[in-house]
Amino acid sequence: MHTWANISEHFCLQFCVMVQHKGEIVETAVRESGYSITRLAKKMGKSRRWVYQIFEKPNVPINYVIAIGKAIHHDFSTEIKELKEYRRSVNVQTFDDADGEFFTDKEKAEYWKNKYLGLLEKYNEELSK
């Protein structure tokens, strides 16, 4: 006989496996990046407490994930499944820093160089077909 507790526990186990804890994913990436929490908070224009609160949230808003990824130069699309769909649905560009909030001129130049090289490789692949 199935009790409500058994059913809800079974549902939670299956649901919890499917749901990613985005805060933990972000925290791991931040710590592996070598960025200090203080430096990240300053770059984001937020407090250190805000950063720690992001780490604790299982459902970090995608726009925060993208902003943190920009700040630490990390692409979360391989770790956070819905980020790929989000980028496709809103056509978010990886580089959106017109005010120069996150990147230095050298970092911007490196970004555009890499973007150009990537496009050049795709173009050459198409030509070789």
C-alpha positions as CSV (number, residue, x, y, z in Angstrom):
1,M,0.0,0.0,0.0
2,H,1.3,3.4,-0.9
3,T,1.1,6.1,1.7
4,W,1.3,9.8,0.9
5,A,4.7,10.0,2.5
6,N,6.1,7.2,0.3
7,I,4.7,8.8,-2.9
8,S,6.0,12.3,-2.0
9,E,9.4,10.9,-1.1
10,H,9.5,9.0,-4.4
11,F,8.5,12.1,-6.3
12,C,11.1,14.2,-4.5
13,L,13.9,11.7,-5.2
14,Q,13.0,11.7,-8.9
15,F,12.4,15.5,-9.1
16,C,15.5,16.4,-7.1
17,V,17.7,14.4,-9.5
18,M,16.3,16.3,-12.5
19,V,16.6,19.8,-10.9
20,Q,20.1,21.3,-10.8
21,H,21.2,23.4,-7.9
22,K,22.4,26.3,-9.9
23,G,23.9,28.0,-6.9
24,E,26.2,25.1,-6.2
25,I,27.2,25.0,-9.9
26,V,28.0,28.7,-9.8
27,E,29.9,28.4,-6.6
28,T,32.1,25.6,-7.9
29,A,32.9,27.6,-11.1
30,V,33.7,30.7,-9.1
31,R,36.0,28.8,-6.7
32,E,37.7,27.0,-9.5
33,S,38.2,30.3,-11.4
34,G,40.5,31.6,-8.7
35,Y,38.3,34.8,-8.3
36,S,37.9,35.9,-4.8
37,I,34.4,36.5,-3.5
38,T,35.4,40.1,-2.8
39,R,36.7,40.6,-6.3
40,L,33.6,39.0,-7.9
41,A,31.2,41.1,-5.7
42,K,33.1,44.3,-6.7
43,K,33.0,43.4,-10.4
44,M,29.3,42.7,-10.2
45,G,28.6,45.8,-8.2
46,K,27.1,43.7,-5.4
47,S,28.0,42.8,-1.8
48,R,29.8,39.7,-0.7
49,R,26.7,38.6,1.1
50,W,24.8,38.7,-2.2
51,V,27.3,36.4,-3.8
52,Y,27.0,33.9,-0.9
53,Q,23.2,34.1,-1.2
54,I,23.5,33.2,-4.9
55,F,25.5,30.2,-3.9
56,E,22.7,29.1,-1.6
57,K,19.9,29.4,-4.1
58,P,18.9,26.3,-6.1
59,N,17.2,28.4,-8.7
60,V,19.5,31.3,-9.6
61,P,18.0,33.5,-12.3
62,I,19.7,32.9,-15.7
63,N,20.6,36.5,-16.1
64,Y,22.7,36.3,-12.9
65,V,24.3,33.1,-14.1
66,I,25.3,34.8,-17.4
67,A,26.6,37.9,-15.6
68,I,28.7,35.9,-13.2
69,G,30.0,33.8,-16.1
70,K,31.0,37.0,-17.9
71,A,32.7,38.2,-14.8
72,I,34.8,35.1,-14.2
73,H,35.1,34.2,-17.9
74,H,33.2,30.9,-17.6
75,D,30.6,29.4,-19.9
76,F,27.9,27.7,-17.9
77,S,26.0,26.3,-20.9
78,T,27.7,22.9,-20.5
79,E,26.7,22.6,-16.9
80,I,23.3,24.3,-16.8
81,K,20.9,22.6,-19.2
82,E,18.4,25.4,-19.5
83,L,21.0,28.0,-20.3
84,K,21.3,26.6,-23.9
85,E,17.5,26.9,-24.4
86,Y,17.5,30.4,-22.8
87,R,20.3,31.6,-25.1
88,R,18.5,30.2,-28.1
89,S,15.1,31.6,-27.2
90,V,16.3,35.2,-26.5
91,N,19.3,35.1,-28.8
92,V,21.6,36.3,-26.0
93,Q,25.0,37.3,-27.2
94,T,28.0,36.1,-25.1
95,F,29.5,39.6,-25.1
96,D,27.2,42.4,-24.0
97,D,29.4,44.9,-22.2
98,A,29.0,48.2,-24.1
99,D,29.6,50.2,-20.9
100,G,32.8,48.4,-20.1
101,E,31.5,47.2,-16.7
102,F,33.1,43.8,-16.7
103,F,36.0,43.7,-19.1
104,T,39.2,45.6,-19.7
105,D,40.2,46.7,-23.2
106,K,42.6,43.8,-23.4
107,E,39.9,41.3,-22.5
108,K,37.5,42.9,-25.0
109,A,40.1,42.6,-27.7
110,E,40.8,39.0,-26.8
111,Y,37.1,38.2,-26.9
112,W,36.6,39.7,-30.4
113,K,39.8,38.0,-31.7
114,N,38.5,34.6,-30.5
115,K,35.0,35.3,-31.9
116,Y,36.6,36.2,-35.3
117,L,38.8,33.1,-35.3
118,G,35.8,30.9,-34.5
119,L,33.8,32.4,-37.3
120,L,36.7,32.1,-39.7
121,E,37.0,28.4,-38.8
122,K,33.3,27.8,-39.4
123,Y,33.5,29.7,-42.7
124,N,36.5,27.6,-43.8
125,E,34.6,24.4,-42.9
126,E,31.7,25.5,-45.1
127,L,34.0,26.3,-48.0
128,S,35.6,22.8,-47.8
129,K,32.2,21.0,-48.1
